[in-house]
Every structure is written in structure tokens, then in C-alpha cells.
Amino acid sequence: MDTALLAAISMVRDLLRMNDEHASLTAQSADCDPSTDGRIAAAPRLIGLRQDDDGHWVAVLSCGHTQHLRHQPPWQSRTWVLDPEQRQAQLGRLFPCGWCAQGIEPEPKKEG
């Protein structure tokens, strides 16, 4: 019994060492991606909001990326997406982009 307990403690200790938490991609930096002349571009801004086919709100960013803005407590608390006035008040604010932080280019817009 003591051996099993020691093994469990050792396993938990190993898991804790592996759990090297990193900052959220969207909260990591106020910078997006470097510009062609080597300067760092400012974080993109929230330029629009739309709803997807399931009725979830999607942020449209100035960098060309989009991001879902779900209010699903306790995992995601974004009460402002539920209120039209509060959504409107968020337009124009800095919105660090996790896609840009990963170096992922936005998909080209579909013409149609």
C-alpha cells in the first residue's frame, strides 16, 4: 500500500513539472506581427462583429482574422457579447490576436 501511494505522489509530481503553463496567446502581447520594415505593428483592433450559423458572436479584427466571442461561464465570461450596446462599445478597442501571435496569415476573403 505504501508503494502505491509513493508511486502516485511521484506521478503527480512529474505531472506538475510537465504542467508548464504559458500565457494565453491572446493575452501574451500587445503586438501582432512585424511589419515589412522591421517595426512591430500595433495590436489589431476589433472592427466588427457578426454571428455565425449557430448564433455565436464572432469578432472581426483589423488584421483580417476572426475570433469567436462566446459567453459560456465558468470557462468564458464575456457578458458584454449578450448586450447590443455593450458590443457596440467594444468596437475600435485593441484586441490582441492569437492567430497573429502564432504567425498564421488570415485566409483570403472569398469573393462571391
N, C-alpha and C positions, 0 to 999 in steps of 0.2 A: 504494500500500500504506500509506503514512504517513497519507494522508487517511482511509482506512477505520479505522485504529487510533485516530486522533484523534476520529472520529465515534463510535466505540464507547466511548471514555473519556468523552466528553461525554454520551452516552446514560446510562451508568452513573451519572455524577454527578447528572444530572437525576432518575433513579430514586431515588437515595439521598436527595435533597432531598424527594421526594414521600413517602418512607417515614417519615412522622412517626408513630412508634409511640405508641399510647395504652395506658394501663394496662388490664388486664383488667377487665371490668365487675364480675366477682365479687370482685376484689381491690382495687377502687378506693376503697371507703369502707366504714366500719363502720356507716354509716347506711343506712336503707332509704328510706322516703318520709316526707314531713312529715305530722304528724297534723293534724286539723282545727283545732286551736287554735294552730298555727304552730310547735309544738315539733317537733324531729326525733325520729322514733321510732328505737328501737334496732334493730340488725340482726336479722332473723328468726333463729329457731333451727331446728335440724334436729329435727323432731318424730316422724318415722317414715321407714321405708324399705320399699320394695316392689319387686317385679320386674315388668318389662314383658313383653309377649308373646314377646320374643326372649330373655328371661332376663337382661337388663341391669338393674342396680340403679338405682332412682330415689329421690332424696331428696324427702321431703315436708316443706315448710317451713311455719313458723308464719304466714307472710304469705299462704299459700294457693297459692303457686307450687310447681312441682316442677322438679327438675333431674336429668338422667342423671348417674350416677357410674360411668363406665367406667374400667377399668384396661387401657389399651392402650399399653404402652411402645413407643417413647420419647415419644409425644405426650401421653399422660395417665398419670401414675404415681399410682395410688390403690390400693396393695396392701391397704389396710385393708378395701376392699369385698369381698375374697375370703374373709375370715375372719369367721365369725359373731360371735365375741366382740369383735373389733375394731369391727365395725359397731355392735354394741350399745353399745360405749363412746363412740361418736360422738354418740349421741342426746343432745339438750339443748344441744349446743355452738352457738355463734354461727355463722351461715352466711350471709354477705353474699349478697344476691340480685341477680343481674344483670338480671332482669326488672323488679324494683322500681327499680333504678338507671336504667332506661330509661323509667320512668313507665308501664309496662304493667300493667294491672289483671289479677288472676287470673281465669280463666274460672270461671263459676258451676258448682258441683257439679251433676252430672246426678243426678236422682232416678230411682230405678229399682228 
